[in-house]
């Protein structure tokens, strides 16, 4: 079974630029999560999708972050414009509906200069 | 915001020794999970314990949960160099919902 796929793996941009990350969850997983992990900290949930609907985006900085999951499969997370404090690893995870265990992708490491 | 605190923040042991990590949390939970993260990689699920369980085993892993103290511990027995990683506890408030992670314990197992 293929795992959660993410791209790109690394991205370096300058502040005020925009960036987008892509995630393809495990086939059949209805729930998709985006987490932000700042160096030395645990992951923090940004947004949770159930199929193509948003379940929780309470910690998503909506003035600069957006996410979509068209067709309820893969998802894109965008930052526009980026700030220095957005430097982090962005992790995508998926799970079967109603199941607690989440499966994580390798993450995208973002550096904002 | 982070749900819990993990203790210690860093742990260094010799191969063959046992490693114990502790996690405390603040709110009521449905389940508590432990994940491992190798440097530069994603997180890997290790074990899940539900709020009505007190202890669970999986191979060399033993997890305990004390809901009255809002705390959990992860024991890795007979550690190996390959166990070197960061370990995170994560709490789920309901089934299939979001997880709230602690800040992690960095484990180093020396050969």
HADDOCK unambig.tbl for C-alpha pairs under 7 A between the chains (distance, minus, plus):
assign (segid A and resid 41 and name CA) (segid B and resid 103 and name CA) 4.63 0.50 0.50
assign (segid A and resid 41 and name CA) (segid B and resid 104 and name CA) 6.91 0.50 0.50
assign (segid A and resid 42 and name CA) (segid B and resid 101 and name CA) 5.46 0.50 0.50
assign (segid A and resid 42 and name CA) (segid B and resid 102 and name CA) 5.52 0.50 0.50
assign (segid A and resid 42 and name CA) (segid B and resid 103 and name CA) 4.37 0.50 0.50
assign (segid A and resid 42 and name CA) (segid B and resid 104 and name CA) 6.13 0.50 0.50
assign (segid A and resid 43 and name CA) (segid B and resid 101 and name CA) 6.08 0.50 0.50
assign (segid A and resid 44 and name CA) (segid B and resid 100 and name CA) 6.89 0.50 0.50
assign (segid A and resid 44 and name CA) (segid B and resid 101 and name CA) 6.92 0.50 0.50
assign (segid A and resid 97 and name CA) (segid B and resid 96 and name CA) 6.44 0.50 0.50
assign (segid A and resid 98 and name CA) (segid B and resid 95 and name CA) 5.75 0.50 0.50
assign (segid A and resid 98 and name CA) (segid B and resid 96 and name CA) 4.08 0.50 0.50
assign (segid A and resid 99 and name CA) (segid B and resid 95 and name CA) 6.37 0.50 0.50
assign (segid A and resid 99 and name CA) (segid B and resid 96 and name CA) 4.66 0.50 0.50
assign (segid A and resid 100 and name CA) (segid B and resid 95 and name CA) 5.77 0.50 0.50
assign (segid A and resid 100 and name CA) (segid B and resid 96 and name CA) 4.51 0.50 0.50
assign (segid A and resid 100 and name CA) (segid B and resid 97 and name CA) 6.90 0.50 0.50
assign (segid A and resid 103 and name CA) (segid B and resid 44 and name CA) 6.95 0.50 0.50
assign (segid A and resid 104 and name CA) (segid B and resid 42 and name CA) 5.69 0.50 0.50
assign (segid A and resid 104 and name CA) (segid B and resid 43 and name CA) 5.63 0.50 0.50
assign (segid A and resid 104 and name CA) (segid B and resid 44 and name CA) 6.79 0.50 0.50
assign (segid A and resid 105 and name CA) (segid B and resid 42 and name CA) 5.50 0.50 0.50
assign (segid A and resid 106 and name CA) (segid B and resid 41 and name CA) 5.10 0.50 0.50
assign (segid A and resid 106 and name CA) (segid B and resid 42 and name CA) 4.17 0.50 0.50
assign (segid A and resid 107 and name CA) (segid B and resid 41 and name CA) 6.95 0.50 0.50
assign (segid A and resid 107 and name CA) (segid B and resid 42 and name CA) 5.91 0.50 0.50
